[in-house]
Amino acid sequence: MEKAIEIQAQQQLEEIRRGVVEIVPEAELKQKLLRSLRTGQPLRVKLGLDPTAPDIHLGHTVVLNKLRQFQDLGHEIHLIIGDFTGLIGDPSGKSETRKQLTEEQIKTNARTYQEQIFKVLQADKTIVHYNSEWLMPLDLAQVLQLAGKYTVARMLERDDFEKRYKEGLPIGVHEFMYPLMQGYDSVVLKADVELGGTDQKFNLLVGRHLLREYGYEPQVALMMPILEGTDGVQKMSKSLGNYIGVNDNPNEMFGKTMSIPDQLICRYFELLTRVPLEEIKAMDEGMQKGALNPRDAKVRLAREIITMYHNADEALKAEERFKLVFSQNEIPQDIPQVTIASCEVWLPKFLADNALTVSTSEGRRSISQGAVRLNGEKIETESILLKGEMVIQVGKRKFLRVLAE
């Protein structure tokens, strides 16, 4: 019996290791898994998310996919919506104090976060908390007691705080409270494991420290990598325009996936899909030997992603549309259409208003880079006359039919 438990714990650990950058400490995770199997008591696995923006992209799902893996292994998932900590803003990686959001912004974002998150997690097996439940009632004496469990010297060891301190940049006292409050979430839940990106390591270790300070067994900190965006260089970010959104339509998802650099194919497979590692390794070897065209691997990747967030039929339709547009250089029939009065427009704003770009600045960049076409001809000026029927194209994937009467 004990031998079977050992084997099962090792199997779980090997599954959990997939894509993980660091487990602190891994030996403790193994012991927690063994105890869980012996007692039948699932691990309490925690992820905290501050709803600081209305939408999430595939970069956010790297840690959500790991959480789903714990869920599939039978462990208890606790999702913390940081409606209280979000009012402060996580200072991780920031060179200046974050602009604080209003309660209304936090509530609105929290609602849309949950809708998108449950495209990855099983809603009926996920315990959702709002950390205002326990942080809001704390009185000043309790806050001071919490603050007394960590030192300023330790806080200044944090890279972003240390850098700002040395450069004479301001650090708000409230920012010191952020990792303490996130750690206090772990104390309230008595978390066994907390997940986060590599940029969250300091916060996760504060939680580990505080659990010990409050007399509980410390949590294991598990860090996932920060996913590069479709440009293959910078981290995936909506502001950088290199993202694939969870709520993107299938055609957008397919086109964006096909645009990633070849060196990211296996990384995306590992972090964003449930394709077995053995198959990913075989694909990697096939591409290196020239037996597998990277384009074909990207097609499968796009199908896997769209199937996860939409369905298999939509994935097939998106693939067929992609082939029509790119292989035959045809304009698809199912493009959006807008009717306006004939007029001269400032194109960057027109592109942003019609969801062809995310902002006017991106529109200006697209025009300057020759990525905007009117009826197949490149547009080089920002002000144009829209008259009659025409098709505006941005990049290779976005089309809009304009009827200017």
Sine and cosine of phi, psi and omega as CSV:
sin_phi,cos_phi,sin_psi,cos_psi,sin_omega,cos_omega
0.00,0.00,-0.75,0.66,-0.02,-1.00
-0.89,0.45,-0.60,0.80,0.01,-1.00
-0.90,0.44,-0.66,0.75,0.01,-1.00
-0.90,0.44,-0.62,0.78,0.04,-1.00
-0.91,0.42,-0.67,0.74,0.04,-1.00
-0.85,0.52,-0.72,0.70,-0.02,-1.00
-0.90,0.44,-0.70,0.72,-0.02,-1.00
-0.90,0.43,-0.65,0.76,0.03,-1.00
-0.89,0.45,-0.66,0.75,0.02,-1.00
-0.91,0.42,-0.62,0.78,0.04,-1.00
-0.90,0.44,-0.69,0.73,0.04,-1.00
-0.88,0.47,-0.68,0.73,-0.01,-1.00
-0.88,0.47,-0.66,0.75,0.00,-1.00
-0.91,0.41,-0.62,0.79,0.07,-1.00
-0.91,0.42,-0.68,0.73,-0.03,-1.00
-0.90,0.43,-0.54,0.84,-0.04,-1.00
-0.90,0.44,-0.34,0.94,-0.08,-1.00
-0.80,0.59,0.87,-0.50,0.08,-1.00
0.97,0.26,-0.06,1.00,-0.09,-1.00
-0.97,0.23,0.65,-0.76,0.05,-1.00
-0.99,0.11,-0.69,0.72,-0.09,-1.00
-0.39,-0.92,0.63,-0.78,0.14,-0.99
-0.84,-0.54,0.85,-0.53,-0.07,-1.00
-0.87,-0.50,0.94,-0.34,-0.29,0.96
-1.00,-0.10,0.54,-0.84,-0.07,-1.00
-0.91,0.42,-0.59,0.81,-0.02,-1.00
-0.87,0.50,-0.60,0.80,0.01,-1.00
-0.94,0.35,-0.59,0.81,0.05,-1.00
-0.89,0.46,-0.67,0.74,0.02,-1.00
-0.86,0.51,-0.69,0.73,0.00,-1.00
-0.91,0.42,-0.61,0.79,0.03,-1.00
-0.92,0.40,-0.63,0.78,0.03,-1.00
-0.91,0.42,-0.67,0.75,0.04,-1.00
-0.87,0.49,-0.72,0.70,-0.01,-1.00
-0.90,0.44,-0.63,0.77,0.02,-1.00
-0.87,0.49,-0.69,0.72,-0.01,-1.00
-0.94,0.35,-0.58,0.82,-0.01,-1.00
-0.94,0.33,-0.61,0.79,-0.10,-0.99
-0.99,-0.11,-0.29,0.96,-0.09,-1.00
0.97,0.22,0.16,0.99,-0.01,-1.00
-0.99,-0.10,0.90,-0.43,-0.04,-1.00
-0.91,0.41,0.43,-0.91,0.08,-1.00
-0.95,0.31,0.55,-0.83,0.08,-1.00
-1.00,-0.05,0.96,-0.28,-0.10,-0.99
-0.95,-0.30,0.79,-0.61,-0.17,-0.99
-0.89,-0.45,0.63,-0.77,0.20,-0.98
-0.69,-0.73,0.80,-0.60,0.06,-1.00
-0.97,-0.25,0.72,-0.70,0.02,-1.00
-0.74,-0.67,0.81,-0.58,0.11,-0.99
-1.00,-0.01,0.84,-0.54,-0.03,-1.00
-0.98,0.19,0.96,0.29,-0.07,-1.00
-1.00,0.01,-0.10,1.00,0.05,-1.00
-0.56,-0.83,0.40,-0.92,-0.09,-1.00
-0.97,0.25,-0.38,0.93,-0.10,-1.00
-0.82,-0.58,0.40,-0.92,0.10,-0.99
-0.88,-0.48,0.41,-0.91,0.02,-1.00
-0.85,-0.53,-0.01,-1.00,-0.09,-1.00
-0.90,0.44,-0.40,0.92,0.08,-1.00
-0.87,0.49,-0.61,0.80,0.04,-1.00
-0.94,0.34,-0.46,0.89,-0.10,-0.99
-0.98,0.21,-0.16,0.99,0.03,-1.00
-0.85,0.53,-0.74,0.67,0.00,-1.00
-0.97,0.24,-0.51,0.86,0.05,-1.00
-0.91,0.41,-0.62,0.78,0.05,-1.00
-0.89,0.46,-0.60,0.80,0.04,-1.00
-0.93,0.38,-0.63,0.78,0.05,-1.00
-0.89,0.46,-0.65,0.76,0.04,-1.00
-0.89,0.45,-0.57,0.82,0.03,-1.00
-0.89,0.45,-0.70,0.71,0.09,-1.00
-0.86,0.51,-0.64,0.77,0.00,-1.00
-0.89,0.46,-0.70,0.72,0.00,-1.00
-0.92,0.39,-0.41,0.91,0.04,-1.00
-0.99,0.12,-0.01,1.00,0.10,-1.00
0.99,-0.10,0.20,0.98,-0.03,-1.00
-1.00,0.00,0.30,-0.95,-0.12,-0.99
-1.00,0.00,0.86,-0.51,-0.11,-0.99
-0.98,-0.19,0.80,-0.60,0.04,-1.00
-0.88,-0.47,0.92,-0.40,0.02,-1.00
-0.98,-0.19,0.88,-0.48,-0.02,-1.00
-0.99,-0.16,0.91,-0.42,0.13,-0.99
-1.00,0.06,0.91,-0.41,-0.11,-0.99
-0.99,0.15,0.91,0.41,0.00,-1.00
-0.94,0.34,-0.39,0.92,0.06,-1.00
-1.00,-0.02,-0.76,0.65,0.02,-1.00
-0.90,0.44,-0.49,0.87,0.02,-1.00
-0.90,0.44,-0.40,0.92,0.05,-1.00
-0.93,0.38,-0.44,0.90,0.05,-1.00
-1.00,0.03,-0.75,0.66,-0.06,-1.00
1.00,-0.07,0.77,-0.64,0.00,-1.00
-0.93,0.37,0.85,-0.53,0.01,-1.00
-0.98,0.19,0.00,1.00,-0.06,-1.00
-0.81,0.58,0.83,-0.56,0.08,-1.00
0.96,0.29,0.15,0.99,-0.06,-1.00
-0.99,-0.14,0.65,-0.76,0.01,-1.00
-1.00,-0.07,-0.01,1.00,0.06,-1.00
-0.47,-0.88,0.25,-0.97,-0.02,-1.00
-0.90,0.43,0.73,-0.68,0.01,-1.00
-0.91,0.41,0.56,-0.83,0.17,-0.99
-0.95,0.31,0.79,-0.62,-0.05,-1.00
-0.98,0.19,0.65,-0.76,0.01,-1.00
-1.00,0.03,0.37,-0.93,0.06,-1.00
-0.99,0.12,0.30,-0.95,0.03,-1.00
-0.87,0.49,-0.62,0.79,-0.02,-1.00
-0.91,0.41,-0.66,0.75,0.06,-1.00
-0.88,0.48,-0.69,0.73,0.00,-1.00
-0.88,0.47,-0.71,0.71,-0.02,-1.00
-0.90,0.44,-0.68,0.73,0.01,-1.00
-0.89,0.46,-0.73,0.68,0.00,-1.00
-0.90,0.43,-0.61,0.79,-0.03,-1.00
-0.88,0.48,-0.63,0.78,0.00,-1.00
-0.90,0.43,-0.73,0.69,-0.03,-1.00
-0.95,0.32,-0.53,0.85,0.06,-1.00
-0.84,0.55,-0.75,0.66,-0.07,-1.00
-0.90,0.44,-0.64,0.77,0.02,-1.00
-0.84,0.54,-0.65,0.76,-0.06,-1.00
-0.99,0.15,-0.61,0.79,-0.02,-1.00
-0.87,0.49,-0.60,0.80,-0.05,-1.00
-0.98,0.20,0.12,0.99,0.25,-0.97
-0.98,0.19,-0.27,0.96,0.02,-1.00
-0.95,-0.31,-0.77,0.64,-0.05,-1.00
-1.00,0.05,0.40,-0.92,0.12,-0.99
-0.99,0.12,0.92,-0.39,-0.10,-0.99
-0.86,0.51,-0.63,0.78,-0.07,-1.00
-0.96,0.27,-0.19,0.98,0.01,-1.00
-0.90,-0.43,0.28,0.96,-0.01,-1.00
-0.90,-0.44,0.80,-0.60,0.03,-1.00
-1.00,-0.09,0.90,-0.43,-0.07,-1.00
-0.98,-0.19,0.75,-0.67,0.06,-1.00
-0.82,-0.57,0.44,-0.90,0.20,-0.98
-0.92,-0.39,0.83,-0.56,-0.14,-0.99
-0.95,0.30,-0.08,1.00,0.15,-0.99
-0.92,0.40,-0.35,0.94,-0.01,-1.00
-0.84,0.54,-0.63,0.78,-0.03,-1.00
-0.92,-0.39,-0.34,0.94,0.00,-1.00
-0.99,0.11,-0.59,0.81,-0.01,-1.00
-0.88,0.48,-0.65,0.76,-0.05,-1.00
-0.96,0.26,-0.18,0.98,-0.04,-1.00
-0.87,0.49,0.75,-0.67,0.07,-1.00
-1.00,0.01,0.10,-1.00,-0.10,-0.99
-0.87,0.49,-0.62,0.79,-0.01,-1.00
-0.88,0.47,-0.65,0.76,0.00,-1.00
-0.94,0.34,-0.59,0.81,0.05,-1.00
-0.90,0.43,-0.68,0.74,0.02,-1.00
-0.91,0.41,-0.59,0.81,0.06,-1.00
-0.89,0.46,-0.67,0.74,0.04,-1.00
-0.90,0.44,-0.72,0.69,-0.01,-1.00
-0.88,0.47,-0.51,0.86,-0.02,-1.00
-0.95,0.30,-0.11,0.99,-0.03,-1.00
-1.00,-0.05,0.11,0.99,0.04,-1.00
-0.58,-0.82,0.51,-0.86,-0.07,-1.00
-0.98,-0.22,0.42,-0.91,0.06,-1.00
-0.89,0.46,-0.62,0.78,0.00,-1.00
-0.87,0.50,-0.69,0.72,0.03,-1.00
-0.91,0.41,-0.63,0.77,-0.02,-1.00
-0.90,0.45,-0.61,0.80,-0.02,-1.00
-0.98,0.22,-0.10,1.00,0.12,-0.99
-0.96,0.27,-0.29,0.96,0.03,-1.00
-0.90,0.44,0.74,-0.68,-0.15,-0.99
-0.81,0.59,-0.77,0.64,-0.08,-1.00
-0.93,0.37,-0.61,0.79,0.05,-1.00
-0.92,0.39,-0.69,0.72,-0.01,-1.00
-0.86,0.50,-0.69,0.72,-0.02,-1.00
-0.90,0.44,-0.72,0.69,-0.01,-1.00
-0.91,0.41,-0.61,0.79,0.00,-1.00
-0.90,0.43,-0.70,0.71,-0.01,-1.00
-0.91,0.41,-0.54,0.84,-0.03,-1.00
-1.00,0.02,0.04,1.00,0.03,-1.00
0.96,0.29,0.36,0.93,0.02,-1.00
-1.00,0.05,0.55,-0.84,-0.09,-1.00
-0.93,0.38,0.59,-0.80,0.12,-0.99
-0.80,-0.60,0.89,-0.45,0.01,-1.00
-0.95,0.31,0.61,-0.79,0.04,-1.00
-0.86,0.51,-0.56,0.83,0.00,-1.00
-0.89,0.46,-0.43,0.90,0.00,-1.00
-0.94,0.35,-0.52,0.86,0.09,-1.00
-0.90,0.45,-0.47,0.88,-0.05,-1.00
-0.97,0.26,-0.38,0.93,-0.08,-1.00
-0.85,0.52,-0.84,0.55,-0.01,-1.00
-0.89,0.46,-0.49,0.87,0.03,-1.00
-0.93,0.37,-0.66,0.75,0.01,-1.00
-0.94,0.34,-0.63,0.78,0.06,-1.00
-0.89,0.45,-0.64,0.77,0.05,-1.00
-0.92,0.40,-0.57,0.82,0.02,-1.00
-0.91,0.41,-0.51,0.86,0.11,-0.99
-0.82,0.57,-0.67,0.74,0.00,-1.00
-0.91,0.41,-0.59,0.81,0.02,-1.00
-0.90,0.43,-0.72,0.69,-0.01,-1.00
-0.87,0.50,-0.66,0.75,-0.05,-1.00
-1.00,0.09,-0.23,0.97,-0.13,-0.99
0.80,0.59,0.79,0.62,-0.11,-0.99
-0.90,0.43,0.64,-0.77,0.13,-0.99
-1.00,0.04,-0.60,0.80,-0.05,-1.00
-0.64,-0.77,0.66,-0.75,0.15,-0.99
-0.82,-0.57,0.69,-0.73,-0.01,-1.00
-0.97,-0.25,0.43,-0.90,0.09,-1.00
-0.06,-1.00,0.15,-0.99,0.10,-0.99
-0.97,0.25,0.17,-0.99,0.02,-1.00
-0.88,0.48,-0.44,0.90,0.03,-1.00
-0.96,0.29,-0.16,0.99,-0.01,-1.00
-0.98,-0.18,0.12,0.99,-0.11,-0.99
-0.83,0.56,-0.73,0.69,-0.02,-1.00
-0.85,0.52,-0.75,0.66,-0.02,-1.00
-0.87,0.50,-0.67,0.74,-0.02,-1.00
-0.91,0.42,-0.60,0.80,0.01,-1.00
-0.96,0.27,-0.48,0.88,0.13,-0.99
-0.89,0.45,-0.67,0.74,0.05,-1.00
-0.87,0.50,-0.66,0.75,0.04,-1.00
-0.88,0.48,-0.68,0.73,0.01,-1.00
-0.90,0.43,-0.71,0.71,-0.07,-1.00
-0.93,0.38,-0.60,0.80,0.06,-1.00
-0.85,0.53,-0.67,0.74,0.03,-1.00
-0.91,0.41,-0.66,0.75,-0.01,-1.00
-0.89,0.46,-0.56,0.83,-0.01,-1.00
-1.00,0.02,0.11,0.99,0.11,-0.99
1.00,0.03,0.30,0.95,0.01,-1.00
-0.94,-0.33,0.25,-0.97,0.07,-1.00
-0.92,0.39,0.76,-0.66,-0.04,-1.00
-0.92,0.40,0.53,-0.85,0.04,-1.00
-0.98,0.22,0.37,-0.93,0.15,-0.99
-1.00,-0.01,0.71,-0.71,0.02,-1.00
-0.99,-0.17,0.81,-0.59,-0.02,-1.00
-0.86,-0.51,0.86,-0.51,-0.08,-1.00
-0.94,-0.33,0.76,-0.66,0.05,-1.00
-0.97,-0.23,0.42,-0.91,-0.03,-1.00
-0.95,0.31,0.35,-0.94,0.12,-0.99
-1.00,0.04,0.84,-0.54,-0.10,-0.99
-0.98,0.20,0.74,-0.67,0.11,-0.99
-0.94,0.34,0.52,-0.86,0.02,-1.00
-0.98,0.18,-0.11,-0.99,-0.07,-1.00
-0.91,0.41,-0.25,0.97,0.07,-1.00
-0.98,0.19,-0.25,0.97,0.03,-1.00
0.98,0.20,0.10,1.00,-0.08,-1.00
-0.86,-0.50,-0.90,0.45,-0.07,-1.00
-1.00,-0.04,0.35,-0.93,-0.02,-1.00
-0.89,0.45,0.51,-0.86,-0.03,-1.00
-0.87,0.49,0.79,-0.62,-0.09,-1.00
-0.42,-0.91,0.69,-0.73,0.02,-1.00
-0.91,0.42,-0.62,0.78,-0.03,-1.00
-0.91,0.41,-0.44,0.90,0.02,-1.00
-1.00,0.01,-0.13,0.99,0.03,-1.00
0.95,0.32,0.26,0.97,-0.04,-1.00
-0.95,-0.33,0.55,0.84,-0.14,-0.99
-0.93,-0.37,0.35,-0.94,0.21,-0.98
-0.88,-0.48,0.92,-0.38,-0.09,-1.00
-0.99,0.17,0.58,-0.82,0.06,-1.00
-0.86,0.50,-0.53,0.85,-0.01,-1.00
-0.99,-0.10,0.11,0.99,0.07,-1.00
-0.86,0.50,0.54,-0.84,0.07,-1.00
-0.95,0.31,0.33,-0.94,-0.08,-1.00
-0.83,0.56,-0.62,0.78,0.00,-1.00
-0.91,0.42,-0.65,0.76,0.05,-1.00
-0.90,0.44,-0.71,0.70,0.01,-1.00
-0.85,0.53,-0.71,0.70,-0.04,-1.00
-0.90,0.44,-0.77,0.64,-0.04,-1.00
-0.88,0.47,-0.67,0.74,0.00,-1.00
-0.91,0.41,-0.65,0.76,0.02,-1.00
-0.89,0.45,-0.64,0.76,0.00,-1.00
-0.92,0.38,-0.28,0.96,-0.04,-1.00
-1.00,0.01,-0.10,0.99,-0.07,-1.00
-0.94,0.34,0.49,-0.87,0.07,-1.00
-0.89,0.45,0.50,-0.86,-0.05,-1.00
-0.84,0.55,-0.56,0.83,-0.08,-1.00
-0.93,0.36,-0.19,0.98,0.01,-1.00
-1.00,-0.09,-0.13,0.99,-0.13,-0.99
-0.83,0.56,-0.81,0.59,-0.06,-1.00
-0.93,0.36,-0.57,0.82,0.04,-1.00
-0.89,0.45,-0.69,0.72,0.04,-1.00
-0.90,0.43,-0.67,0.75,0.04,-1.00
-0.85,0.53,-0.72,0.70,-0.07,-1.00
-0.92,0.39,-0.67,0.74,-0.14,-0.99
-1.00,-0.03,-0.38,0.93,-0.15,-0.99
-0.91,-0.42,-0.16,0.99,-0.04,-1.00
-0.79,-0.61,0.06,-1.00,0.05,-1.00
-0.94,-0.34,0.31,0.95,0.06,-1.00
-0.89,0.45,0.76,-0.65,-0.03,-1.00
-0.83,0.55,0.56,-0.83,-0.04,-1.00
-0.86,0.50,-0.54,0.84,0.00,-1.00
-0.89,0.47,-0.64,0.77,0.03,-1.00
-0.93,0.37,-0.62,0.78,0.02,-1.00
-0.90,0.43,-0.68,0.73,0.04,-1.00
-0.88,0.48,-0.66,0.75,0.02,-1.00
-0.90,0.44,-0.64,0.77,0.05,-1.00
-0.89,0.45,-0.68,0.73,0.00,-1.00
-0.87,0.50,-0.72,0.69,0.01,-1.00
-0.90,0.43,-0.63,0.77,0.02,-1.00
-0.89,0.46,-0.66,0.75,0.02,-1.00
-0.93,0.37,-0.64,0.77,0.00,-1.00
-0.91,0.41,-0.55,0.83,-0.01,-1.00
-1.00,0.04,-0.09,1.00,-0.01,-1.00
0.99,0.12,0.13,0.99,0.00,-1.00
-0.99,0.12,-0.31,0.95,0.00,-1.00
-0.80,-0.60,0.83,-0.56,0.05,-1.00
-0.96,0.29,0.81,-0.59,0.01,-1.00
-0.81,0.59,-0.51,0.86,0.02,-1.00
-0.88,0.47,-0.64,0.77,0.02,-1.00
-0.92,0.39,-0.59,0.81,0.05,-1.00
-0.91,0.40,-0.62,0.79,0.02,-1.00
-0.92,0.39,-0.60,0.80,0.05,-1.00
-0.86,0.50,-0.71,0.71,0.02,-1.00
-0.90,0.43,-0.66,0.75,0.02,-1.00
-0.86,0.51,-0.72,0.69,0.01,-1.00
-0.88,0.48,-0.67,0.75,0.02,-1.00
-0.89,0.46,-0.68,0.73,-0.01,-1.00
-0.88,0.48,-0.72,0.70,-0.05,-1.00
-0.91,0.40,-0.72,0.69,-0.03,-1.00
-0.91,0.42,-0.62,0.79,0.03,-1.00
-0.88,0.47,-0.61,0.79,0.01,-1.00
-0.91,0.42,-0.66,0.75,-0.13,-0.99
-0.97,-0.23,-0.15,0.99,0.10,-1.00
-0.74,-0.67,-0.98,-0.19,0.11,-0.99
-0.24,-0.97,0.12,-0.99,-0.09,-1.00
-0.91,0.41,-0.60,0.80,0.01,-1.00
-0.90,0.44,-0.68,0.74,0.02,-1.00
-0.90,0.43,-0.58,0.82,0.03,-1.00
-0.90,0.44,-0.67,0.74,0.00,-1.00
-0.91,0.40,-0.68,0.74,0.02,-1.00
-0.89,0.46,-0.66,0.75,0.00,-1.00
-0.90,0.43,-0.62,0.79,0.03,-1.00
-0.90,0.43,-0.69,0.72,0.00,-1.00
-0.90,0.44,-0.64,0.77,0.01,-1.00
-0.92,0.40,-0.66,0.75,0.01,-1.00
-0.87,0.50,-0.71,0.70,0.00,-1.00
-0.90,0.44,-0.61,0.79,0.02,-1.00
-0.88,0.47,-0.72,0.70,-0.07,-1.00
-0.96,0.29,-0.68,0.73,-0.15,-0.99
-1.00,-0.06,-0.55,0.83,-0.02,-1.00
-0.99,0.12,-0.57,0.82,-0.06,-1.00
-0.94,-0.33,0.02,1.00,0.02,-1.00
0.79,0.61,0.65,0.76,0.01,-1.00
-0.97,-0.25,0.46,-0.89,0.09,-1.00
-1.00,0.07,0.83,-0.55,-0.02,-1.00
-0.90,0.44,0.43,-0.90,-0.03,-1.00
-0.99,0.16,-0.43,0.90,-0.14,-0.99
-1.00,-0.05,0.58,0.82,-0.02,-1.00
-1.00,0.10,0.45,-0.89,0.03,-1.00
-0.90,0.44,0.39,-0.92,-0.06,-1.00
-0.70,-0.71,0.60,-0.80,0.05,-1.00
-0.71,-0.70,0.62,-0.78,0.04,-1.00
-0.92,-0.39,0.78,-0.62,-0.02,-1.00
-0.67,-0.74,0.17,-0.99,0.15,-0.99
-0.99,0.17,0.59,-0.81,0.03,-1.00
-0.83,0.55,0.76,-0.65,-0.04,-1.00
-0.22,-0.98,0.21,-0.98,0.12,-0.99
-1.00,-0.04,0.73,-0.69,-0.04,-1.00
-0.81,-0.58,0.42,-0.91,0.18,-0.98
-1.00,0.06,0.95,-0.32,-0.21,-0.98
-0.85,0.53,-0.69,0.72,-0.01,-1.00
-0.81,0.58,-0.65,0.76,0.01,-1.00
-0.95,0.31,-0.63,0.78,0.02,-1.00
-0.88,0.48,-0.65,0.76,0.02,-1.00
-0.90,0.44,-0.70,0.71,-0.01,-1.00
-0.92,0.40,-0.67,0.74,-0.02,-1.00
-0.90,0.44,-0.43,0.90,-0.04,-1.00
-0.95,-0.30,0.36,0.93,0.13,-0.99
0.88,0.47,0.39,0.92,0.11,-0.99
-1.00,0.10,-0.40,0.92,0.15,-0.99
-0.67,-0.74,0.31,-0.95,-0.03,-1.00
-0.99,0.11,-0.25,0.97,-0.03,-1.00
-0.35,-0.94,0.24,-0.97,0.06,-1.00
-0.92,0.40,-0.56,0.83,0.00,-1.00
-0.91,0.40,-0.62,0.79,0.07,-1.00
-0.92,0.40,-0.60,0.80,0.05,-1.00
-0.87,0.49,-0.69,0.73,0.02,-1.00
-0.90,0.44,-0.65,0.76,0.04,-1.00
-0.90,0.44,-0.68,0.73,-0.02,-1.00
-0.88,0.48,-0.65,0.76,0.02,-1.00
-0.91,0.42,-0.72,0.70,-0.03,-1.00
-0.91,0.41,-0.46,0.89,-0.01,-1.00
-1.00,0.00,0.05,1.00,0.03,-1.00
0.97,0.26,0.40,0.92,-0.07,-1.00
-1.00,-0.08,0.01,1.00,-0.03,-1.00
-0.93,-0.36,0.77,-0.64,-0.02,-1.00
-0.80,-0.60,0.56,-0.83,0.09,-1.00
-0.88,-0.48,0.91,-0.41,-0.09,-1.00
0.78,0.63,0.65,0.76,0.08,-1.00
1.00,0.04,-0.16,0.99,-0.02,-1.00
-0.98,-0.21,0.69,-0.72,0.02,-1.00
-0.88,0.47,0.64,-0.76,0.06,-1.00
-0.97,-0.25,0.78,-0.62,-0.05,-1.00
-0.91,-0.42,-0.06,1.00,0.01,-1.00
-0.91,-0.41,0.46,-0.89,-0.05,-1.00
-1.00,0.07,-0.39,0.92,0.04,-1.00
-0.95,-0.31,0.82,-0.57,-0.02,-1.00
-0.68,-0.73,0.38,-0.93,0.06,-1.00
-1.00,-0.09,0.84,-0.55,0.05,-1.00
-0.98,-0.17,0.87,-0.49,-0.05,-1.00
-0.49,-0.87,0.71,-0.71,0.00,-1.00
0.98,0.21,-0.41,-0.91,0.01,-1.00
-0.98,-0.20,0.74,-0.67,-0.03,-1.00
-0.46,-0.89,0.32,-0.95,0.05,-1.00
-0.87,-0.50,0.83,-0.56,0.08,-1.00
-0.98,-0.18,0.73,-0.68,-0.01,-1.00
-0.82,-0.57,0.73,-0.69,0.08,-1.00
-0.87,-0.49,0.87,-0.49,-0.06,-1.00
0.91,0.41,-0.52,-0.85,-0.05,-1.00
-0.98,-0.20,-0.15,0.99,-0.19,-0.98
-0.87,-0.49,-0.32,0.95,-0.14,-0.99
-0.95,-0.30,0.79,-0.61,-0.02,-1.00
-0.75,-0.66,0.50,-0.87,0.11,-0.99
-0.55,-0.84,0.80,-0.60,0.08,-1.00
-1.00,-0.02,0.81,-0.59,-0.04,-1.00
-0.92,-0.39,0.81,-0.58,0.12,-0.99
-0.95,-0.31,0.98,-0.22,-0.03,-1.00
-0.98,-0.20,0.97,-0.23,-0.13,-0.99
-1.00,0.02,0.00,0.00,0.00,0.00
